[in-house]
Amino acid sequence: MNKSELISAVAAEAGLSKVDAKKAIEAFVSTVTNTLASGDKVALIGFGTFSVTEKSARTGINPATKQTINIPAKKVAKFKAGAELNDKIK
């Protein structure tokens, strides 16, 4: 499902216009992004938790040249599905 399909599905499910559904989805994504960027996490009970984890620096190998490279530390977004979501997927 891509963004436009998600907008259509949300509009149909909530009885909203596609314009309103698009605004709601964009506001949700923006809010989650800003919250994660500030270092906080977003927990939606029954759905899951968005958080930021830090990957430490490590040494890797360039597969094309077989040379060792240093991979710098970085922060990555992470999503952990909640119990209710996992139960519905099974």
Contacts in CASP RR format, 6 or more apart in sequence:
PFRMAT RR
TARGET T0000
AUTHOR 0000-0000-0000
METHOD contacts of the structure
MODEL  1
MNKSELISAVAAEAGLSKVDAKKAIEAFVSTVTNTLASGDKVALIGFGTF
SVTEKSARTGINPATKQTINIPAKKVAKFKAGAELNDKIK
1 9 0 8 1.000
3 25 0 8 1.000
6 25 0 8 1.000
7 18 0 8 1.000
7 21 0 8 1.000
7 22 0 8 1.000
7 25 0 8 1.000
8 18 0 8 1.000
8 21 0 8 1.000
10 16 0 8 1.000
10 21 0 8 1.000
10 24 0 8 1.000
10 25 0 8 1.000
11 17 0 8 1.000
11 18 0 8 1.000
11 20 0 8 1.000
11 21 0 8 1.000
14 21 0 8 1.000
14 24 0 8 1.000
16 24 0 8 1.000
31 42 0 8 1.000
32 42 0 8 1.000
32 50 0 8 1.000
35 41 0 8 1.000
35 42 0 8 1.000
35 50 0 8 1.000
36 42 0 8 1.000
36 50 0 8 1.000
36 51 0 8 1.000
36 52 0 8 1.000
36 77 0 8 1.000
39 52 0 8 1.000
41 49 0 8 1.000
41 50 0 8 1.000
41 51 0 8 1.000
41 52 0 8 1.000
42 49 0 8 1.000
42 50 0 8 1.000
42 51 0 8 1.000
43 49 0 8 1.000
43 50 0 8 1.000
46 82 0 8 1.000
46 83 0 8 1.000
46 84 0 8 1.000
46 85 0 8 1.000
47 81 0 8 1.000
47 82 0 8 1.000
47 84 0 8 1.000
47 85 0 8 1.000
48 79 0 8 1.000
48 80 0 8 1.000
48 81 0 8 1.000
48 82 0 8 1.000
48 85 0 8 1.000
49 79 0 8 1.000
49 80 0 8 1.000
49 82 0 8 1.000
50 77 0 8 1.000
50 78 0 8 1.000
50 79 0 8 1.000
51 77 0 8 1.000
51 78 0 8 1.000
51 79 0 8 1.000
51 80 0 8 1.000
52 75 0 8 1.000
52 76 0 8 1.000
52 77 0 8 1.000
52 78 0 8 1.000
53 75 0 8 1.000
53 76 0 8 1.000
53 78 0 8 1.000
54 73 0 8 1.000
54 74 0 8 1.000
54 75 0 8 1.000
54 76 0 8 1.000
55 73 0 8 1.000
55 74 0 8 1.000
55 75 0 8 1.000
55 76 0 8 1.000
56 73 0 8 1.000
57 70 0 8 1.000
57 71 0 8 1.000
57 72 0 8 1.000
57 73 0 8 1.000
58 70 0 8 1.000
58 71 0 8 1.000
59 68 0 8 1.000
59 69 0 8 1.000
59 70 0 8 1.000
59 71 0 8 1.000
60 68 0 8 1.000
60 69 0 8 1.000
60 70 0 8 1.000
60 71 0 8 1.000
61 67 0 8 1.000
61 68 0 8 1.000
61 69 0 8 1.000
62 68 0 8 1.000
62 69 0 8 1.000
81 89 0 8 1.000
END
